[in-house]
């Protein structure tokens, strides 16, 4: 299943910051995959364990643990 995220979710990835626009769920036996449009213009997909949401004071998410 592919889910388009609206609005996109700001993410920190191993390749830099960007916005997750799609979430790919391949089922129970597989890791979810995030399709992230990086701020440098590149588009990459990352597994759950590779990405973290950006800081967001509104949601009291002030520290990102890698």
MODELLER restraints for C-alpha pairs under 7 A, 6 or more apart:
rsr = mdl.restraints
at = mdl.atoms
rsr.add(forms.Gaussian(group=physical.xy_distance, feature=features.Distance(at['CA:1:A'], at['CA:24:A']), mean=5.90, stdev=0.5))
rsr.add(forms.Gaussian(group=physical.xy_distance, feature=features.Distance(at['CA:1:A'], at['CA:25:A']), mean=5.19, stdev=0.5))
rsr.add(forms.Gaussian(group=physical.xy_distance, feature=features.Distance(at['CA:1:A'], at['CA:26:A']), mean=6.36, stdev=0.5))
rsr.add(forms.Gaussian(group=physical.xy_distance, feature=features.Distance(at['CA:2:A'], at['CA:22:A']), mean=6.70, stdev=0.5))
rsr.add(forms.Gaussian(group=physical.xy_distance, feature=features.Distance(at['CA:2:A'], at['CA:23:A']), mean=5.77, stdev=0.5))
rsr.add(forms.Gaussian(group=physical.xy_distance, feature=features.Distance(at['CA:2:A'], at['CA:24:A']), mean=4.59, stdev=0.5))
rsr.add(forms.Gaussian(group=physical.xy_distance, feature=features.Distance(at['CA:2:A'], at['CA:25:A']), mean=6.32, stdev=0.5))
rsr.add(forms.Gaussian(group=physical.xy_distance, feature=features.Distance(at['CA:3:A'], at['CA:22:A']), mean=5.55, stdev=0.5))
rsr.add(forms.Gaussian(group=physical.xy_distance, feature=features.Distance(at['CA:3:A'], at['CA:23:A']), mean=5.16, stdev=0.5))
rsr.add(forms.Gaussian(group=physical.xy_distance, feature=features.Distance(at['CA:3:A'], at['CA:24:A']), mean=6.46, stdev=0.5))
rsr.add(forms.Gaussian(group=physical.xy_distance, feature=features.Distance(at['CA:4:A'], at['CA:21:A']), mean=5.92, stdev=0.5))
rsr.add(forms.Gaussian(group=physical.xy_distance, feature=features.Distance(at['CA:4:A'], at['CA:22:A']), mean=4.54, stdev=0.5))
rsr.add(forms.Gaussian(group=physical.xy_distance, feature=features.Distance(at['CA:4:A'], at['CA:23:A']), mean=6.58, stdev=0.5))
rsr.add(forms.Gaussian(group=physical.xy_distance, feature=features.Distance(at['CA:5:A'], at['CA:21:A']), mean=5.14, stdev=0.5))
rsr.add(forms.Gaussian(group=physical.xy_distance, feature=features.Distance(at['CA:5:A'], at['CA:22:A']), mean=5.51, stdev=0.5))
rsr.add(forms.Gaussian(group=physical.xy_distance, feature=features.Distance(at['CA:8:A'], at['CA:19:A']), mean=5.65, stdev=0.5))
rsr.add(forms.Gaussian(group=physical.xy_distance, feature=features.Distance(at['CA:8:A'], at['CA:20:A']), mean=5.39, stdev=0.5))
rsr.add(forms.Gaussian(group=physical.xy_distance, feature=features.Distance(at['CA:8:A'], at['CA:21:A']), mean=4.88, stdev=0.5))
rsr.add(forms.Gaussian(group=physical.xy_distance, feature=features.Distance(at['CA:9:A'], at['CA:19:A']), mean=5.26, stdev=0.5))
rsr.add(forms.Gaussian(group=physical.xy_distance, feature=features.Distance(at['CA:9:A'], at['CA:20:A']), mean=5.02, stdev=0.5))
rsr.add(forms.Gaussian(group=physical.xy_distance, feature=features.Distance(at['CA:9:A'], at['CA:21:A']), mean=6.89, stdev=0.5))
rsr.add(forms.Gaussian(group=physical.xy_distance, feature=features.Distance(at['CA:10:A'], at['CA:18:A']), mean=5.83, stdev=0.5))
rsr.add(forms.Gaussian(group=physical.xy_distance, feature=features.Distance(at['CA:10:A'], at['CA:19:A']), mean=4.41, stdev=0.5))
rsr.add(forms.Gaussian(group=physical.xy_distance, feature=features.Distance(at['CA:10:A'], at['CA:20:A']), mean=6.30, stdev=0.5))
rsr.add(forms.Gaussian(group=physical.xy_distance, feature=features.Distance(at['CA:10:A'], at['CA:53:A']), mean=5.96, stdev=0.5))
rsr.add(forms.Gaussian(group=physical.xy_distance, feature=features.Distance(at['CA:10:A'], at['CA:54:A']), mean=5.45, stdev=0.5))
rsr.add(forms.Gaussian(group=physical.xy_distance, feature=features.Distance(at['CA:11:A'], at['CA:17:A']), mean=5.78, stdev=0.5))
rsr.add(forms.Gaussian(group=physical.xy_distance, feature=features.Distance(at['CA:11:A'], at['CA:18:A']), mean=5.48, stdev=0.5))
rsr.add(forms.Gaussian(group=physical.xy_distance, feature=features.Distance(at['CA:11:A'], at['CA:19:A']), mean=5.58, stdev=0.5))
rsr.add(forms.Gaussian(group=physical.xy_distance, feature=features.Distance(at['CA:11:A'], at['CA:20:A']), mean=6.40, stdev=0.5))
rsr.add(forms.Gaussian(group=physical.xy_distance, feature=features.Distance(at['CA:11:A'], at['CA:51:A']), mean=6.57, stdev=0.5))
rsr.add(forms.Gaussian(group=physical.xy_distance, feature=features.Distance(at['CA:11:A'], at['CA:52:A']), mean=5.64, stdev=0.5))
rsr.add(forms.Gaussian(group=physical.xy_distance, feature=features.Distance(at['CA:11:A'], at['CA:53:A']), mean=4.37, stdev=0.5))
rsr.add(forms.Gaussian(group=physical.xy_distance, feature=features.Distance(at['CA:11:A'], at['CA:54:A']), mean=5.00, stdev=0.5))
rsr.add(forms.Gaussian(group=physical.xy_distance, feature=features.Distance(at['CA:12:A'], at['CA:18:A']), mean=6.61, stdev=0.5))
rsr.add(forms.Gaussian(group=physical.xy_distance, feature=features.Distance(at['CA:12:A'], at['CA:51:A']), mean=5.74, stdev=0.5))
rsr.add(forms.Gaussian(group=physical.xy_distance, feature=features.Distance(at['CA:12:A'], at['CA:52:A']), mean=5.26, stdev=0.5))
rsr.add(forms.Gaussian(group=physical.xy_distance, feature=features.Distance(at['CA:12:A'], at['CA:53:A']), mean=6.01, stdev=0.5))
rsr.add(forms.Gaussian(group=physical.xy_distance, feature=features.Distance(at['CA:12:A'], at['CA:54:A']), mean=5.83, stdev=0.5))
rsr.add(forms.Gaussian(group=physical.xy_distance, feature=features.Distance(at['CA:13:A'], at['CA:50:A']), mean=6.34, stdev=0.5))
rsr.add(forms.Gaussian(group=physical.xy_distance, feature=features.Distance(at['CA:13:A'], at['CA:51:A']), mean=4.80, stdev=0.5))
rsr.add(forms.Gaussian(group=physical.xy_distance, feature=features.Distance(at['CA:13:A'], at['CA:52:A']), mean=6.76, stdev=0.5))
rsr.add(forms.Gaussian(group=physical.xy_distance, feature=features.Distance(at['CA:14:A'], at['CA:50:A']), mean=6.75, stdev=0.5))
rsr.add(forms.Gaussian(group=physical.xy_distance, feature=features.Distance(at['CA:16:A'], at['CA:38:A']), mean=6.77, stdev=0.5))
rsr.add(forms.Gaussian(group=physical.xy_distance, feature=features.Distance(at['CA:17:A'], at['CA:38:A']), mean=5.81, stdev=0.5))
rsr.add(forms.Gaussian(group=physical.xy_distance, feature=features.Distance(at['CA:17:A'], at['CA:39:A']), mean=6.09, stdev=0.5))
rsr.add(forms.Gaussian(group=physical.xy_distance, feature=features.Distance(at['CA:18:A'], at['CA:36:A']), mean=6.11, stdev=0.5))
rsr.add(forms.Gaussian(group=physical.xy_distance, feature=features.Distance(at['CA:18:A'], at['CA:37:A']), mean=5.45, stdev=0.5))
rsr.add(forms.Gaussian(group=physical.xy_distance, feature=features.Distance(at['CA:18:A'], at['CA:38:A']), mean=3.91, stdev=0.5))
rsr.add(forms.Gaussian(group=physical.xy_distance, feature=features.Distance(at['CA:18:A'], at['CA:39:A']), mean=4.94, stdev=0.5))
rsr.add(forms.Gaussian(group=physical.xy_distance, feature=features.Distance(at['CA:19:A'], at['CA:36:A']), mean=5.28, stdev=0.5))
rsr.add(forms.Gaussian(group=physical.xy_distance, feature=features.Distance(at['CA:19:A'], at['CA:37:A']), mean=5.30, stdev=0.5))
rsr.add(forms.Gaussian(group=physical.xy_distance, feature=features.Distance(at['CA:19:A'], at['CA:38:A']), mean=6.36, stdev=0.5))
rsr.add(forms.Gaussian(group=physical.xy_distance, feature=features.Distance(at['CA:20:A'], at['CA:34:A']), mean=6.17, stdev=0.5))
rsr.add(forms.Gaussian(group=physical.xy_distance, feature=features.Distance(at['CA:20:A'], at['CA:35:A']), mean=5.50, stdev=0.5))
rsr.add(forms.Gaussian(group=physical.xy_distance, feature=features.Distance(at['CA:20:A'], at['CA:36:A']), mean=4.07, stdev=0.5))
rsr.add(forms.Gaussian(group=physical.xy_distance, feature=features.Distance(at['CA:20:A'], at['CA:37:A']), mean=6.26, stdev=0.5))
rsr.add(forms.Gaussian(group=physical.xy_distance, feature=features.Distance(at['CA:21:A'], at['CA:35:A']), mean=5.97, stdev=0.5))
rsr.add(forms.Gaussian(group=physical.xy_distance, feature=features.Distance(at['CA:21:A'], at['CA:36:A']), mean=5.99, stdev=0.5))
rsr.add(forms.Gaussian(group=physical.xy_distance, feature=features.Distance(at['CA:22:A'], at['CA:34:A']), mean=5.97, stdev=0.5))
rsr.add(forms.Gaussian(group=physical.xy_distance, feature=features.Distance(at['CA:22:A'], at['CA:35:A']), mean=5.07, stdev=0.5))
rsr.add(forms.Gaussian(group=physical.xy_distance, feature=features.Distance(at['CA:23:A'], at['CA:32:A']), mean=7.00, stdev=0.5))
rsr.add(forms.Gaussian(group=physical.xy_distance, feature=features.Distance(at['CA:23:A'], at['CA:33:A']), mean=5.82, stdev=0.5))
rsr.add(forms.Gaussian(group=physical.xy_distance, feature=features.Distance(at['CA:23:A'], at['CA:34:A']), mean=4.74, stdev=0.5))
rsr.add(forms.Gaussian(group=physical.xy_distance, feature=features.Distance(at['CA:23:A'], at['CA:35:A']), mean=6.26, stdev=0.5))
rsr.add(forms.Gaussian(group=physical.xy_distance, feature=features.Distance(at['CA:24:A'], at['CA:32:A']), mean=5.83, stdev=0.5))
rsr.add(forms.Gaussian(group=physical.xy_distance, feature=features.Distance(at['CA:24:A'], at['CA:33:A']), mean=4.97, stdev=0.5))
rsr.add(forms.Gaussian(group=physical.xy_distance, feature=features.Distance(at['CA:24:A'], at['CA:34:A']), mean=6.31, stdev=0.5))
rsr.add(forms.Gaussian(group=physical.xy_distance, feature=features.Distance(at['CA:25:A'], at['CA:32:A']), mean=5.01, stdev=0.5))
rsr.add(forms.Gaussian(group=physical.xy_distance, feature=features.Distance(at['CA:25:A'], at['CA:33:A']), mean=6.61, stdev=0.5))
rsr.add(forms.Gaussian(group=physical.xy_distance, feature=features.Distance(at['CA:26:A'], at['CA:32:A']), mean=6.76, stdev=0.5))
rsr.add(forms.Gaussian(group=physical.xy_distance, feature=features.Distance(at['CA:31:A'], at['CA:47:A']), mean=6.23, stdev=0.5))
rsr.add(forms.Gaussian(group=physical.xy_distance, feature=features.Distance(at['CA:31:A'], at['CA:48:A']), mean=6.48, stdev=0.5))
rsr.add(forms.Gaussian(group=physical.xy_distance, feature=features.Distance(at['CA:32:A'], at['CA:47:A']), mean=5.87, stdev=0.5))
rsr.add(forms.Gaussian(group=physical.xy_distance, feature=features.Distance(at['CA:32:A'], at['CA:48:A']), mean=5.77, stdev=0.5))
rsr.add(forms.Gaussian(group=physical.xy_distance, feature=features.Distance(at['CA:33:A'], at['CA:45:A']), mean=6.25, stdev=0.5))
rsr.add(forms.Gaussian(group=physical.xy_distance, feature=features.Distance(at['CA:33:A'], at['CA:46:A']), mean=5.48, stdev=0.5))
rsr.add(forms.Gaussian(group=physical.xy_distance, feature=features.Distance(at['CA:33:A'], at['CA:47:A']), mean=4.61, stdev=0.5))
rsr.add(forms.Gaussian(group=physical.xy_distance, feature=features.Distance(at['CA:33:A'], at['CA:48:A']), mean=6.27, stdev=0.5))
rsr.add(forms.Gaussian(group=physical.xy_distance, feature=features.Distance(at['CA:34:A'], at['CA:45:A']), mean=5.33, stdev=0.5))
rsr.add(forms.Gaussian(group=physical.xy_distance, feature=features.Distance(at['CA:34:A'], at['CA:46:A']), mean=5.21, stdev=0.5))
rsr.add(forms.Gaussian(group=physical.xy_distance, feature=features.Distance(at['CA:34:A'], at['CA:47:A']), mean=6.25, stdev=0.5))
rsr.add(forms.Gaussian(group=physical.xy_distance, feature=features.Distance(at['CA:35:A'], at['CA:44:A']), mean=5.82, stdev=0.5))
rsr.add(forms.Gaussian(group=physical.xy_distance, feature=features.Distance(at['CA:35:A'], at['CA:45:A']), mean=4.28, stdev=0.5))
rsr.add(forms.Gaussian(group=physical.xy_distance, feature=features.Distance(at['CA:35:A'], at['CA:46:A']), mean=6.58, stdev=0.5))
rsr.add(forms.Gaussian(group=physical.xy_distance, feature=features.Distance(at['CA:36:A'], at['CA:43:A']), mean=5.76, stdev=0.5))
rsr.add(forms.Gaussian(group=physical.xy_distance, feature=features.Distance(at['CA:36:A'], at['CA:44:A']), mean=5.47, stdev=0.5))
rsr.add(forms.Gaussian(group=physical.xy_distance, feature=features.Distance(at['CA:36:A'], at['CA:45:A']), mean=5.94, stdev=0.5))
rsr.add(forms.Gaussian(group=physical.xy_distance, feature=features.Distance(at['CA:37:A'], at['CA:43:A']), mean=4.54, stdev=0.5))
rsr.add(forms.Gaussian(group=physical.xy_distance, feature=features.Distance(at['CA:37:A'], at['CA:44:A']), mean=6.66, stdev=0.5))
rsr.add(forms.Gaussian(group=physical.xy_distance, feature=features.Distance(at['CA:52:A'], at['CA:64:A']), mean=6.95, stdev=0.5))
rsr.add(forms.Gaussian(group=physical.xy_distance, feature=features.Distance(at['CA:55:A'], at['CA:61:A']), mean=5.41, stdev=0.5))
rsr.add(forms.Gaussian(group=physical.xy_distance, feature=features.Distance(at['CA:55:A'], at['CA:62:A']), mean=5.19, stdev=0.5))
rsr.add(forms.Gaussian(group=physical.xy_distance, feature=features.Distance(at['CA:55:A'], at['CA:63:A']), mean=6.42, stdev=0.5))
rsr.add(forms.Gaussian(group=physical.xy_distance, feature=features.Distance(at['CA:55:A'], at['CA:64:A']), mean=6.52, stdev=0.5))
rsr.add(forms.Gaussian(group=physical.xy_distance, feature=features.Distance(at['CA:56:A'], at['CA:62:A']), mean=6.07, stdev=0.5))
